[in-house]
Amino acid sequence: MPDTLLFALEAAANGLTAGVMYALVALGFVLIFKASGIFNFSQGVMALFAALTLVGLQTGQIPFSHLINAMFGTRLHHFGWTLPTLVAIAGTVVVMVAFAWLVERLIFRHLVNQEPIILFMATIGLAYFLEGLGDIMWGAEVKRLDVGIPQGMSPVVDDVTYAWFGYGFYMDTLELWAALIAGVLVLSLILFSQYTKQGRALRAVADDHQAALSVGISLRFIWVLVWSLAGIVALVAGMMWGAKSGVQFSLSLIALKALPVLILGGFTSIPGAIVGGLIIGVGERLFDFFMGPIIGGATENWFAYMLALVFLLFRPQGLFGEKIIERV
Amino acid sequence: MIYREAGDFKTTYAADNQTFPIKGDRYAYYLVLALALGVMPLIITDYWTNAIIIPFLIYTIAALGLNILIGYCGQLSLGTGGFMAVGAYASFKLMTAFPELSIVFVVLLAGLCTAAVGVAFGLPSLRIKGFYLAVATLAAQFFLIWLFTRTPWFFNYSPTGMISAPTRTVFGYAVTGPRASAVSMYLFCLAFLIGLAWLARNLTRGTLGRKWMAIRDMDIAAEIIGVNPLIAKLSAFAVSSFYVGIAGALLFVVYLGSVEAGEAFGITVSFLVLFMVIIGGLGSILGSFLGAFFLVVGPVLLKILLVDNLRWSSDLAAHLEIMIIGLLIIVFLVLEPHGLTALWRTIKEKLRLWPFPH
């Protein structure tokens, strides 16, 4: 096999795992959009906030220590203990559920029946607030997150591909794990929504708010549930991205990468989010591989959007989205 | 008592159709104009000009532009930063290619260039709507910034990748570059703002504005009663980008002086202008002014309070600032989803009846 093809294959394989990471963020968007029609811009910042909280709990940081130090001139920073990863994850889940409850109680309960753009703006405001809160609570420096997943080149992939093609592919073990965890997450979400009472209620709400209300489903509870689920998805995404490149502000920008994924897959489809993520991941790696040297590199900043834009012109509702029918 | 419409008789159609039909409004408008043109140039200081007044004027122009697109025509756009960058780089290329050209024309031409780019990126709006369109305009944002940072022709092959504005004069007074005085920069921006605000107000009152609003309220219905969506949507994109481009050009030539596309016109700028429009009030000219004022002055005051008075570290203050901005936006949306103009309208209603509310 020619070398270029092998390199392109390697880029595509890496794109697949990167795509899974995009899909993880997009999944959170889809969950909330389906159940409440809210386009939740703060999903990326939620991932950042969850990862920050996880690191903070793990290393025993004192929340708001910078603020307290600035106000009272003290020198606090750590409690002096560390938590095992699983306990810290459980703690973060509790925080995210509390956050979901607060969001429903304080914001969206008051914004029922507003136009979608107002709800969208509220989530942008929420994103700003959460970003500032995360930094003030846990400090703005780049943090290392270690959840016990091995990192670096995967020897298995290297060996197998070497045996097949005579050229070992470089793939990060962490990304393979992330793909696996994402798969488990999606599977459990599907099982949850198909086989539990709450999941059925969730699908009912996604189908028709009014009909769901009339058969006695509590919309408020469902919204809290959905925001909690999105928070947990955000935690998983934040964990994976954080372990890969450190917990820092740029983590919240992955939300922007998830938007074209959503467009490709359609706002209301969970399989769409996955397929869209994979297409974007592979597409941008291959485009950068073939076109990058010609037009100057760093094309991954905009390629996903352009792909989504061109795609939209042919299929305005995305790959798996419901057909948009408009009546006067 | 002071502000009322009783006794204000209209005897001609012209009087009935004027922009400010109530006498109190009209006098307030003239008073503000007189203050801005006559009194402000005498009393402004360098610090306040640079910290508040010039950014306020420039961002108001940008907010006016975005308000035309979102508030009047209903097309959600997140590409404002990218379009401002087009204005800035177009003005830079024009200034360096034609040194004799007056800076006024440079800024206007930069606006026209941006309008052309805006129409190109507005084309998808004919097919896609709502949030899908918002994400599509993000393509413009990222692609344009990438283009300006990666193509050396746009920054004249300067090794730093920055563009900087040479000195240009209007009537013998420097308005750009290091020699420009606060007053001349202020008047230069103010002239553009007054002209553009007047234009926006009258455009939105006329045929074009009504077409935009029909499209905003329901595009299919508008199409059925004979509004051409192609012309209405693309003209909204063109006019909006023209304003945004001028704002970008002014931000570069007058305010910042030297600029790097990714830093000065990133996605945060798009959101900032969007916040101004939403907080000020969608579909309102006054709202653009109020929103821009609120979001320009707020952070400065906060910084003065926290960094200068309480001596907090500046990065802590910066985090607190975005937190407070986010909180304010949420509080605003919960309490008054239609922005500061709606608040102003309520005050006016109360004023009309004051002091005898029954």
Interface residues (C-beta under 8 A of the other chain):
Chain A: F39 H66 L67 A70 I107 H110 L111 Q114 P116 I117 I118 F120 M121 A122 I124 G125 L126 A127 Y128 F129 L130 E131 G132 L133 D135 I136 A140 L256 L259 P260 L262 I263 F267 I295 G296 G297 A298 T299 N301 W302 Y305 M306 A308 L309 L312 L313 P316 G318 E326 R327 V328
Chain B: I70 L76 P124 R127 I128 K129 G130 F131 Y132 A134 V135 A136 L138 A139 F142 F143 I145 W146 R150 T151 M218 I220 A221 I224 I267 F271 L274 F275 I278 L282 L310 W312 S313 D315 L316 H319 L320 E321 I322 M323 I324 I325 G326 L327 L328 I329 I330 L333 V334 P337
